[in-house]
Amino acid sequence: MPGMDGYAVLQALREDKETATIPFIFLTARGEKLDVRMGMNYGADDYLTKPVGHEELLAAIAARLERKRTFDERAQEQLSDVRFTADFSSTAPLEKLGLTPREAEILLWVAQGKSNGDIGIITGTSEKTVKNHVTHIFEKLGVEGRNAATVRALEVLSAPTSRSKTSA
């Protein structure tokens, strides 16, 4: 491969949270024990050396995709075992984050998925004013976007409760 070898590609994928869990199978002519060990140490899911039969390759791919699917399902089940119940009735908890009452109100609506335009209509302000408030909120909370601000708001406004498997 020009520019990067497979180890560098794998390392780059594993370092990026968006691609870290993508199944990775080495398909290479390098079959020395040290090469295999190095690939596995970098986080490869499998290491196949050429020549590889069509059926063996397809079986390896299917096995890795099935393992990924199972992992994702288990992770989703664990997430669904915790339910957050947000109380949107007051801005007071958000003001404790160092926000003004108006910023806390804006964040309350952001956390409920409202757009700047929607918030402007609700609060009787212009969309530009809402955008300025949102920018100040991001700065005060030390976050870079709406999703992170929403998570922070929900942390403050929510009391997590565990669900048992029988009540799900």
C-alpha positions as CSV (number, residue, x, y, z in Angstrom):
1,M,0.0,0.0,0.0
2,P,1.4,3.4,-0.9
3,G,1.9,5.9,1.9
4,M,0.9,3.7,4.9
5,D,1.2,0.0,5.7
6,G,-1.6,-2.0,7.2
7,Y,-0.3,-1.4,10.8
8,A,-0.5,2.3,10.3
9,V,-4.0,2.1,8.9
10,L,-5.2,0.0,11.8
11,Q,-3.6,2.3,14.3
12,A,-5.2,5.3,12.8
13,L,-8.6,3.6,12.8
14,R,-8.3,2.5,16.4
15,E,-7.2,6.0,17.5
16,D,-10.4,7.6,16.1
17,K,-13.5,7.1,18.2
18,E,-15.7,7.1,15.1
19,T,-13.8,4.1,13.6
20,A,-12.3,2.4,16.6
21,T,-14.7,-0.5,16.7
22,I,-14.8,-1.3,13.0
23,P,-13.8,-4.9,12.5
24,F,-10.4,-5.1,10.9
25,I,-8.9,-8.2,9.2
26,F,-5.4,-8.2,7.9
27,L,-5.1,-9.9,4.5
28,T,-1.4,-10.0,3.7
29,A,1.5,-12.0,2.4
30,R,3.4,-11.3,5.6
31,G,2.8,-14.5,7.6
32,E,5.7,-14.6,10.1
33,K,4.7,-15.1,13.7
34,L,6.1,-11.7,14.6
35,D,3.9,-10.0,11.9
36,V,0.8,-11.8,13.1
37,R,1.5,-10.9,16.7
38,M,2.1,-7.3,15.8
39,G,-1.2,-7.1,13.9
40,M,-3.1,-8.5,16.8
41,N,-1.3,-6.2,19.3
42,Y,-2.5,-3.2,17.2
43,G,-6.0,-4.5,17.6
44,A,-6.8,-6.5,14.5
45,D,-9.8,-8.8,14.7
46,D,-8.2,-11.4,12.5
47,Y,-5.0,-12.0,10.5
48,L,-5.2,-14.0,7.3
49,T,-2.1,-14.8,5.2
50,K,-2.3,-15.2,1.4
51,P,-3.2,-17.3,-0.4
52,V,-6.7,-17.3,1.2
53,G,-9.6,-19.3,-0.2
54,H,-12.8,-17.5,-1.1
55,E,-14.8,-19.4,1.5
56,E,-12.2,-18.8,4.3
57,L,-12.2,-15.1,3.6
58,L,-16.0,-14.9,3.6
59,A,-16.3,-16.9,6.8
60,A,-13.8,-14.6,8.5
61,I,-15.7,-11.5,7.4
62,A,-19.1,-13.0,8.5
63,A,-17.7,-14.0,11.9
64,R,-16.3,-10.6,12.6
65,L,-19.4,-8.8,11.5
66,E,-21.5,-11.1,13.7
67,R,-19.3,-10.4,16.6
68,K,-19.6,-6.7,16.0
69,R,-23.4,-7.0,15.7
70,T,-23.6,-8.9,19.0
71,F,-21.3,-6.4,20.8
72,D,-23.5,-3.5,19.6
73,E,-26.7,-5.2,20.7
74,R,-25.2,-5.9,24.2
75,A,-24.0,-2.3,24.4
76,Q,-27.5,-1.0,23.4
77,E,-29.1,-3.3,26.0
78,Q,-26.8,-1.9,28.7
79,L,-27.7,1.6,27.7
80,S,-31.4,0.9,27.8
81,D,-31.0,-0.4,31.4
82,V,-30.6,3.1,32.6
83,R,-33.4,5.6,32.0
84,F,-33.0,9.3,32.6
85,T,-36.0,11.3,33.6
86,A,-35.4,14.9,32.9
87,D,-37.3,17.6,34.8
88,F,-37.8,20.5,32.4
89,S,-40.0,22.5,34.8
90,S,-37.3,24.9,36.1
91,T,-34.2,26.6,34.8
92,A,-32.7,26.9,38.4
93,P,-30.5,23.7,38.1
94,L,-29.0,25.1,34.9
95,E,-28.4,28.5,36.4
96,K,-26.1,26.7,38.9
97,L,-23.8,26.0,35.9
98,G,-23.0,29.7,35.8
99,L,-25.6,30.6,33.2
100,T,-27.8,33.7,33.3
101,P,-31.6,33.0,33.7
102,R,-32.1,33.7,29.9
103,E,-29.2,31.3,28.9
104,A,-30.6,28.7,31.2
105,E,-34.0,29.0,29.5
106,I,-32.4,28.8,26.1
107,L,-30.4,25.7,27.2
108,L,-33.6,24.1,28.6
109,W,-35.1,24.4,25.1
110,V,-31.9,23.2,23.3
111,A,-32.0,20.1,25.6
112,Q,-35.5,19.4,24.3
113,G,-34.3,19.4,20.7
114,K,-35.6,22.8,19.7
115,S,-33.9,24.7,16.9
116,N,-32.7,28.3,17.2
117,G,-35.7,29.5,15.2
118,D,-38.1,27.5,17.4
119,I,-36.5,28.9,20.5
120,G,-36.7,32.4,19.1
121,I,-40.5,32.0,18.6
122,I,-41.0,30.5,22.1
123,T,-39.0,33.2,23.9
124,G,-40.0,36.1,21.7
125,T,-36.5,36.9,20.5
126,S,-34.7,36.8,17.2
127,E,-33.0,33.7,15.9
128,K,-29.7,35.7,15.9
129,T,-30.1,36.6,19.6
130,V,-30.8,32.9,20.4
131,K,-27.6,32.0,18.4
132,N,-25.6,34.5,20.5
133,H,-27.0,33.0,23.7
134,V,-26.1,29.5,22.5
135,T,-22.6,30.6,21.7
136,H,-22.2,32.0,25.3
137,I,-23.7,28.8,26.7
138,F,-21.1,26.7,24.8
139,E,-18.3,28.9,26.1
140,K,-19.5,28.8,29.7
141,L,-20.0,25.0,29.7
142,G,-16.7,24.4,27.8
143,V,-18.5,22.4,25.1
144,E,-18.3,22.6,21.3
145,G,-21.8,21.9,20.2
146,R,-25.5,21.4,20.8
147,N,-25.1,17.7,21.5
148,A,-22.5,18.2,24.2
149,A,-24.6,21.1,25.7
150,T,-27.7,18.9,25.7
151,V,-25.9,16.0,27.5
152,R,-24.6,18.4,30.1
153,A,-28.1,19.9,30.6
154,L,-29.6,16.4,30.9
155,E,-27.0,15.4,33.4
156,V,-28.1,18.3,35.6
157,L,-31.8,18.0,35.0
158,S,-32.0,14.2,35.3
159,A,-32.1,11.6,38.0
160,P,-31.0,8.3,36.5
161,T,-33.0,5.3,37.5
162,S,-32.1,1.7,36.8
163,R,-34.7,-0.5,35.1
164,S,-34.9,-4.1,35.9
165,K,-35.3,-6.6,33.0
166,T,-38.8,-7.4,34.3
167,S,-40.1,-3.8,34.0
168,A,-38.7,-3.2,30.5
